[in-house]
Amino acid sequence: MLGNLSIRAIIPVAVTVTGFVLVCCILLYSVVKADLTRDAVQHSVGLADTVVKSTRYAMLRSDREAVRNIVDNVGEQAQVEHLRIFDKKGLVMFSSSAAETGRFVDKSSGGCMECHAGATPSASLDAMRKARRFVNGQGTEVLAITAPIYNEPACYNAACHVHPREQQILGILDIGLDTAPLQQSLAMLWGRMAVFSLLVLVLTVGGVAALLHRTVLCPIQTLADFTHRPADATLVEDVSRMGGEIGVIASNYHQLHRRLEHALRELETRRVPVAEAPEEP
């Protein structure tokens, strides 16, 4: 009986704690994943802005060789999947891949649709809308950032500048970063959270089971053993040592047992004279 009672008492606790820990783990992982992804996007946007500002002086001087050198150097970094600068028409002017230079980009692609979704292209986007994720031909997941190159006063006032003042955007810088470090961080985070959740689950269920065994199951077992013992002097002493609700139940049971024995003895005493009385003729 105690084994079945232990199982019935511990299983609901284990199921409840497991569900609670699982839900908390999933919610926490989702929040941390969103934060890490947002940080990765902000880092990519900052890198794109750095490249734009690094090429600004070379563009003002119309130094194409310096711009090409900057693009090549940044594109050689291990995490950079691609880096290219194209004009408003979509013609790639500079690229970390020589094969892309001189080609037109597809304006219907994911990186262009954010700005070209409406009838009039958008001149500015927030950080999250600048980002897009896709899988390249090599099967690598890429986080790409599209950063516009604006027509600043220093640009349209320069003697070498050929663009009108009314033109807001001169070109677009598109940089793609390999998301493998981010995926590795997320996988490591998920593994650590799984181990932590398992430890919390084991410790919680073990602690609750030990508490139930000490405060509920053991007293119930003691009470069960008490009810199967014959009434003697040691039984009275055991009742006096029991405390709490279990002691009250044991005392009530002992008193009820004594009253029942007393009633049975009285009934037996009354039945004996009746059985010995002579029959009337």
C-alpha positions in Angstrom: 0.0 0.0 0.0 2.8 2.4 0.9 4.5 1.8 -2.4 1.4 2.6 -4.4 0.7 5.7 -2.2 4.3 6.9 -2.8 4.0 6.6 -6.5 0.6 8.4 -6.5 2.0 11.2 -4.4 5.3 11.7 -6.3 4.2 11.3 -9.9 1.9 14.3 -10.0 4.7 16.4 -8.4 7.2 15.2 -10.9 4.9 15.8 -13.8 4.1 19.3 -12.6 7.7 20.3 -11.9 8.8 18.8 -15.2 6.2 20.9 -17.1 7.0 24.0 -15.2 10.8 23.7 -15.8 10.3 22.8 -19.4 8.1 25.8 -20.1 10.5 28.2 -18.2 13.4 26.7 -20.1 11.8 27.2 -23.5 10.7 30.8 -22.6 14.1 31.7 -21.3 15.8 30.2 -24.4 13.5 32.1 -26.7 14.2 35.4 -24.9 18.0 34.9 -24.9 17.9 33.8 -28.5 16.1 36.9 -29.5 18.6 39.0 -27.5 21.6 37.3 -29.1 20.1 37.6 -32.6 19.4 41.3 -32.0 23.0 41.8 -30.8 24.3 40.0 -33.9 22.2 42.3 -36.1 23.4 45.4 -34.2 27.0 44.2 -34.6 26.5 43.6 -38.3 24.9 47.1 -38.7 27.8 48.6 -36.9 30.3 46.8 -39.2 28.4 48.0 -42.3 28.4 51.6 -41.0 32.1 51.3 -40.3 32.8 50.2 -43.9 30.6 53.0 -45.2 32.5 55.6 -43.1 35.8 54.0 -44.0 35.1 54.4 -47.8 33.6 57.9 -47.4 36.9 59.8 -47.8 38.1 57.6 -50.7 34.7 58.2 -52.4 35.0 62.0 -51.9 38.4 61.8 -53.6 37.0 59.5 -56.3 39.7 57.0 -55.4 38.3 53.8 -56.7 41.5 51.9 -55.9 41.3 52.8 -52.2 37.6 51.8 -52.1 38.4 48.5 -53.8 41.3 47.9 -51.3 39.0 48.5 -48.3 36.3 46.2 -49.7 38.9 43.4 -50.4 40.5 43.7 -46.9 37.1 43.6 -45.1 35.9 40.8 -47.3 38.9 38.6 -46.4 37.8 38.4 -42.8 36.8 34.8 -41.8 33.2 35.7 -40.8 32.4 37.9 -43.8 30.6 35.9 -46.5 30.2 38.7 -49.0 30.7 42.4 -49.3 29.6 44.5 -52.2 28.7 48.1 -53.1 26.3 48.8 -55.9 24.7 52.0 -57.2 21.1 53.0 -57.3 20.4 51.1 -60.5 21.7 47.9 -58.9 25.1 47.7 -60.8 27.8 46.2 -58.5 30.7 48.7 -58.5 32.9 47.0 -55.8 32.7 43.4 -54.4 34.8 41.1 -52.4 34.1 38.6 -55.2 35.6 39.7 -58.5 33.0 37.8 -60.4 30.2 40.0 -59.1 31.8 43.3 -60.2 29.9 44.8 -63.2 26.8 42.8 -62.7 23.3 43.9 -61.7 21.7 42.7 -58.5 18.2 41.2 -58.5 15.9 43.9 -57.0 13.3 41.2 -56.3 15.6 39.4 -53.9 15.0 39.5 -50.1 17.6 42.1 -49.5 16.0 44.6 -51.9 12.3 44.0 -51.3 12.4 45.8 -47.9 13.1 49.1 -49.6 11.4 48.4 -53.0 8.2 46.9 -51.5 6.1 50.0 -52.3 5.7 52.2 -55.3 8.4 54.6 -53.9 11.6 53.0 -52.5 12.2 53.7 -48.8 15.2 55.9 -48.1 15.7 54.6 -44.5 15.1 51.4 -42.5 15.6 50.5 -38.9 18.3 48.0 -37.9 16.1 44.9 -37.8 14.6 45.6 -41.3 18.0 46.1 -42.7 18.9 42.5 -41.8 17.9 39.4 -43.7 18.9 35.7 -43.3 19.3 33.2 -46.1 21.3 30.1 -47.0 23.9 30.6 -49.8 24.9 28.1 -52.4 27.3 26.4 -50.1 24.6 25.7 -47.5 25.9 28.3 -45.1 23.3 30.5 -43.3 24.2 34.1 -43.8 23.1 37.2 -41.9 23.2 40.1 -44.4 22.9 43.8 -43.8 21.9 46.4 -46.3 23.2 49.9 -45.6 22.4 52.9 -47.8 25.1 55.4 -48.8 23.4 58.8 -48.6 24.1 61.8 -50.7 25.6 64.2 -48.1 26.4 67.9 -48.5 30.1 67.0 -48.7 29.2 64.8 -51.7 27.0 66.9 -53.8 29.1 70.1 -53.2 32.3 68.3 -54.4 33.6 69.4 -57.7 33.9 65.8 -59.0 30.4 64.8 -58.0 28.0 64.0 -60.9 24.9 63.3 -58.9 22.2 65.9 -58.3 21.5 67.3 -54.9 18.0 65.9 -54.9 19.2 62.3 -55.1 19.0 61.0 -51.5 20.8 57.7 -52.0 24.0 57.2 -54.1 24.3 53.5 -53.5 24.0 50.5 -51.3 26.5 48.6 -49.2 25.5 44.9 -48.8 27.5 42.8 -46.3 26.8 39.2 -45.3 28.2 37.5 -42.2 28.4 33.8 -41.5 26.0 32.9 -38.6 28.0 29.8 -37.6 29.4 31.6 -34.4 25.8 32.6 -33.5 24.5 29.1 -34.1 27.3 27.6 -32.0 26.5 30.0 -29.1 22.8 29.1 -29.3 23.6 25.4 -29.4 25.9 25.8 -26.4 23.3 27.9 -24.5 20.6 25.2 -25.2 22.9 22.5 -24.0 23.8 24.3 -20.8 20.1 25.2 -20.1 19.1 21.6 -20.7 21.7 20.4 -18.2 20.7 23.1 -15.7 17.0 22.2 -16.1 17.7 18.6 -15.6 19.6 19.3 -12.4 16.8 21.6 -11.2 14.3 18.9 -12.0 16.2 16.1 -10.3 16.9 18.2 -7.2 13.4 19.5 -6.9 11.7 16.1 -7.4 14.2 14.5 -5.1 13.7 17.2 -2.4 9.9 17.0 -2.7 10.0 13.2 -2.6 12.2 13.2 0.5 9.9 15.8 2.2 6.8 13.8 1.4 8.5 10.6 2.6 9.5 12.2 5.9 6.4 14.3 6.7 3.6 12.2 5.1 4.6 8.7 4.0 6.5 7.7 7.1 3.8 8.8 9.5 1.2 7.0 7.4 3.3 3.9 7.5 3.7 4.2 11.3 -0.1 4.7 11.6 -0.7 1.6 9.4 1.6 -0.5 11.5 -0.1 0.9 14.6 -3.5 -0.3 13.5 -2.3 -3.8 13.0 -0.7 -4.2 16.5 -2.6 -5.8 19.4 -3.6 -3.5 22.2 -1.1 -3.7 25.0 0.9 -1.5 27.3 3.5 -0.7 24.6 0.7 0.5 22.3 -0.3 3.1 24.9 3.3 4.3 25.2 3.6 4.6 21.4 0.5 6.6 21.2 1.8 9.1 23.8 5.0 9.5 21.8 3.2 10.3 18.5 2.7 14.0 17.8 0.7 16.2 15.5 -2.3 15.0 13.5 -0.9 11.4 13.3 -0.9 11.3 17.1 -4.4 12.5 17.3 -5.6 9.9 14.7 -3.7 7.2 16.6 -5.2 8.2 19.9 -8.7 8.4 18.5 -8.2 5.0 16.9 -6.9 3.6 20.2 -9.9 4.9 22.1 -12.3 3.6 19.5 -10.6 0.2 19.6 -10.9 0.1 23.4 -14.6 1.1 23.3 -15.3 -1.5 20.7 -13.6 -4.2 22.8 -15.5 -3.1 25.9 -18.8 -3.2 23.9 -18.0 -6.7 22.6 -17.2 -7.9 26.1 -20.5 -6.6 27.4 -22.4 -8.2 24.6 -20.6 -11.5 25.2 -21.4 -11.2 29.0 -25.1 -10.6 28.3 -25.3 -13.5 25.8 -23.9 -16.1 28.3 -26.8 -16.0 30.8 -29.4 -16.2 28.1 -27.7 -19.3 26.7 -27.6 -21.0 30.1 -31.2 -20.3 31.1 -33.5 -23.4 31.4 -36.2 -24.0 28.8 -39.8 -23.5 29.9 -42.1 -26.7 29.8 
